[in-house]
Amino acid sequence: MCTSFISRKNDVIIGMNFDNNGMIYSISDKIENWFIVYVDTGRGRYPSFGVDRQGRFFNSLIVGSNGKGLYRRPSSKVNHTTKLVTDLINGVIRAEDLNEYLEKVEIVNTPDQSCHNMICDSNANVWIIEPGRGSIFSPSTESSYFSMSNESLIDLQMRDMKSECPRYTAVMSRLSSTNEMDVDSAFEILKSVSQTDGEWKTDLSMVFSKKQSKVYYCLNNDFSRMFEFDFSQGND
């Protein structure tokens, strides 16, 4: 399934492998300053992951449920994961204000789903939000990188466990050994954990560079053919 990471070294580099089990998806730049991938879950078309020109990033990745954080109707004290990212896209919530927001609002799952979110603000601060578990805040000064896949990071922290997700461990190892991260090295990391067999196949791999203000992406594990989205000029 999916894997994402952020490198906060010489440039803010965000990488994402979108591993898909056959759902219809689409790439959109219709919302100003955003590059977003939407998926059709059979109940509608929803944002799966995206990044804006300032480096604000979000995703929603599947994670095992602990039986908590089940869907409740949104209110002033409750929001669900899909509405959370939609509110971020539309500017209803500022990523830079997430710490204050999460003190007041509980995040729950959408109906019949169990997901967690990685959210990055324009200053490369990262939040991991896991309904029924809580959240992790990783300020940009804490470490030079952060990663997430389909394993609860809060469970790993609370139980002082080692990850059993090979994609997560591989990415963390590569991030720790890469001194200067750039677009090419980020794609090498994504390529090393891309999936070609089984139910979940890597349909799209994306890298964002804040210095360049560009998104680079490839489709269907074809890392030899790159597409480019330039926030300053539009899609090429």
Secondary structure by P-SEA (a helix, b strand, c coil): cccccccccccbbbbbbbcccccbbbbbcccccbbbbbbbccccccccccccccccccbbbbbbbcccccccccccccccaaaaaaaaaaccccccaaaaaaacbbbbbcccccbbbbbbccccbbbbbbccccccccccccccccccccccaaaaaaaccccccaaaaaaaaaaaacccccaaaaaaaaaaaccccccccccbbbbbbcccccccccccccccbbbbbbcccccc
